[in-house]
Structures are given as structure tokens and as C-alpha cells.
């Protein structure tokens, strides 16, 4: 995965970073475990959740606000099928922070910061 290759280049150069993706594949899990060991990382996984009804509503609202060539109903169906997963994020390595993204952004930020400062 190109994103993970770029991320590892940054880690090798001592750059602190945040990468964002569903990361719901066993290969990503193994990659993260390898990085933690190889680079002695302080690793946090922020797992964002949202009820299905609200998530689909947000996706549909985005369709209305973007150029239809970028987000049409077909792409929405692909998005829906790609996000739904039975991946267990409890298996992610190191520290996990579970947040409900139905909360306002400022509350989510405070929650994540509070959880990273205690470790």
C-alpha cells in the first residue's frame, strides 16, 4: 500500500505522523506491529465509530455538495460495501482510543488528547 510506504519513510526519518484509513486488513495490523518493534514507536490507534444511519446520511449529504462525477450513487454503494467490515479493531496493536464521531469535533479532539496524554 503506497500510503504505508510513505508513512514508513517518514517514520524512518524521525517524523511524527498521523495516518488515516480504515486499516481493516490483517496486513496492516502486521505492518504496524513490525513498525512498533523496529522503530520503538509510541503507537495509538484511534477507532472512530458511527451508527449506520448517521453514516449513510453524511455520505448522502456529501453527494449533494460535491460534483456528481466524483460521488454518485454507484460510488456511494462502493463506499458502503468497503467500509462495512467484521474486522475487530481490538486486535490493533498498542493503545486504542475508541470515539463516537457523532460528537462535535472539539469534544472528539479533547477526548483523543486526554487519552494520549495519560500514557
N, C-alpha and C positions, 0 to 999 in steps of 0.2 A: 504494500500500500504506500503510495507516494507520500501521503501525509505523515505516516510514521517514519519514513526515511528522512524527511526534512526535520521532523521533531528530533530524531536521534542525532542528526548533525548538530543541532542547536545544543542538545544536552552534552555532547562531546566537547563543545566549546564553552561549557560552563554557563549557558544561558538558562535562566528560569523561564518556564513557559507554561501556558495553558493550551491544551488541545481539546477540541470539541467534536464529538461524533457519537453515534450510538454505541460504538465499540462492543457490539453484541456477538462477537465471534470468538471462538476458543483461541484462534491465532493471535488476536490482540491481547488476550489475557496472558498468553505465554510470552509475548513480546514485552509486556510491562514487567512481568516477573524477572525477565532477563535484564532489563534496564535497571531495576531496583538493585539487583545483585551486582551488576557490572559497574554502575556509576554511583552506588550507595545513595540512591535518591530518597528524598523525603517526598513520598508519593501520596496524593489524595485523589480519590475518585468521587466526584460529585454526581450523584444519580438523581436526575430530575424526573419527576413523575407528574402525571396529569390524568384526570379521568378522561375516558374515551370521548364522551360527548363534548366536553370543552375543547379537547384537542382537535376534533374534526371541525368544530365551529371556527376555531382560529385558522385552520387551513383554508376553509371556505372564505373567510374574510380576507385572507391574503390573495385569494384568486380574484376577488373583486377589485383589489388595489394594485395589481400588477398586470403587466402586459400579458394578454392571453397566450401569446406564443411561448411564454416561459412557464406558465402554470395553468394548464387546462384540466378538465375533468379526468382525462386519462392519466396525467401526471399525479393528480390527487390520489387516484386509485393505486398507483405505483407507490407513492409515499405511504399510504395507509398500509399496504402489504409489507413494505420494507421496515416499517417501524414496529409493527406488532411482532413480538418475539417472546419465546418462553425462556430466554436467557436469564439466568439467575445472577443478578449483579452482586449478590452476597459473596460470590466466588471471586470477585475482583480482589487483587492483592492490596495489602496495606490498609490505610484508613479510608473509610467510606462515609460520605455525608449524603443522606437522603433528604431531598427537598421536594415540596409540593409546589409546582410552578403556578398554581392558581393564586398564590400570594403575590402581593405587589413586589416589584423588583427590589426596592430598598429593603424590604423585610428579608428577602432571599439573600441579598448581599450581607446583611448583618448576621444572618444565620450561618452562612458559609464562613465568614471571617471569624465568628465566635468559635466555630468548630476547628478551624485551622490554628488558632492561637493557643488552644489548650494542649496541643500535642508537642 
